[in-house]
Amino acid sequence: MSIAAFVPSTITLYGAVHTAISFIPLFIGGYLYVTKGTIDLRTELGKIYFGSALIGAVTGITIFHHGGPGIPHIVSALFIVLLLAAAGAKYLSFTRFKARTIEIISLSVTYFFLWFFTTTEGLTRLPAGKPFSPSPEAPELAPVRGVLLLLLIAGIWWQLRAEKKKLPAALPAE
């Protein structure tokens, strides 16, 4: 089987670079969730996740060309806001638990968005010639998005529960 069966001809060089950069946080986030249970921006891999995700979001905003600004632009802007909220929470006058809560929720939602965009783009382009879904709005994608949403909710719950267990017994979780 040739590479042409896996790479649609409609992707530009810029789009391919954006995609390659966007896979970095996808893989790092997955690795961190599997090995550490969370993405933590205080770690080296957490910082790489942040930087590559930010570059992917900024380059993604310039790719979406569907008659002007639309939902993908709004979601990408929200993605950037969530990344900045995760990075900035520790600088606000929150308790460590509250700062980590903001970081956990923000980064989990960004990771969800990465998978949302990846599955949408992948399933509307692949397999080449007869994609799984004819468009990003097609109902065929609803079950995929539902599973991603359930994983997001369960993942946030699990991470917050683990973070709360790290608190010393004498300190409140406020």
N, C-alpha and C positions, 0 to 999 in steps of 0.2 A: 504494500500500500504506500502511495506517495505522500509527501508532506502536504501536497495540495488538497488532499482529502481532509486535512485537519486545520488548515489555515485558509480562511475565506479570502478571496482576492479583493474584497472591498476595504480591507484595512490599509491605512496609509502607514508610512514609515513613522510619522509622529504618533499615530495610534498604537503602533507596535511598541515604541519606546515607552509610551504611557502605560501600556499593558504590562510590559516587563517590570517597570518600576512599581506598579500597583500589586504585582505578585509578591514583592518583598514583604510588605506588612501582612499579606494574607498568610504566607508561610510562617513568618516570625510569630504572628499572633497565634496561629494554630499550635506551633511548637511550645510557646509559653503557656497556653491554656492546658496542653497535655502534660507538660513537665512541671509547671509551677502553679497551675490552677488559676492564674491571673496574668494580666499585663501590668507591669509596674514600671512607670516612667523613670524611676530612680536607678534602674538597671541599664546596662549597656544595650541589651537587646530591646528594652523598652524605648530607649532613645532612638534606636534605628527604626523601630516600628513607627514612632511619632514622625520622624523626618521623612521617611519614605511614604507614609500615608498622606502627609501634608503635600508633598510634591505630586503624588498621584491625584489628589483632589484638585489641586490647582491646575494641573495639566488636563484633567478630565473636564473641567468647566469650559475650557477652550475647544473641546472636541464636539460637544453636543450641538448639532446643527439641525434643529427641527422647527424652523420657522420662528426663531427668536427664543428668548428665555422661557424655560418651562420647568417642569417637575425635576428633571435631572439637575438643573442648575440650582434649584432651591435645596435639593437634598445634598448636593456637593457643598453649598454654602453652610448648611446645617452641620455637615460633617466637619468642616473646618472650625466652626464655632465649638463643637464638642471636643475636638482635639485641643483647642486653646483652653477650654474650661478644665479639661483634665490636667493640663500642664500648669494652669494658674491656680488651681484649688489650694495647693499647699502654701501659696503666698497670702491667702486671705486669712482672716482671723477665725478659722474653724479649728475645732479639735482635730486631732490626727484622724480619728475615725470618720468624722464628717468629710474631711478632705479626701480620704481614701474612698469614701462612698461616692463622692462626685467623680473621682477618677475612675472607679470601677464601672459605674453606670455609663459615663461618657465613652470610655474606651470600648466597652462591650457593644454599645450602639454603633460606634464606628466600625467595629469588626463585623457586626450584622450588616451594615451598609456595604462593606466590601464584598461579602457573600451575596448580598442582594444584587449588586451590580454585576458581579462575576457570573452568577447563574443566569441573570437576564441576558447579558451579552452572549454568554456561551450557548444558551439554549435557543437563542434567536438566530444564531449563526451556524450551529453545528447539529448534526453532521452537515458538511458542506453539500449544497445542492438540495437538501431536504431537511431543514432545521426542525427541531422538536416543536418550536413555537413560531408562528408566523410573525408575531410582533410582541413588543414589551408589554402591551396591554391585554394580550390574549389570555383567556381563562385557563389555558393549559399550565400557566405559571402559578396559579393560585395555590395548589397543594405544596409546591416547592417553597413558596413564600410563607405559607402557614407553618411548615416544619421549621424554617429559619426563625420565625417569630417565637415558636415554642422553645427552641433552643436558646434564644436570647433571654427569655423570661427565666427559664430554669437556670441558665448560666449566671445571671445576675444574682438570683436568690442564693445559689450555691456559694458564689464568691463573697457576698455580704455576710453570709453565715460563717464562713471560714475566717473572715476578717474580724468579726465580732468575737470569735473564740480566741483570737490573739490578744485581746484586751486583758490587762490584769484584772482580777476579780474586784479589786477595790475601786477601779475607775468606771464611772458610768459611760455608756455608749453615746451620750449626747453629743 
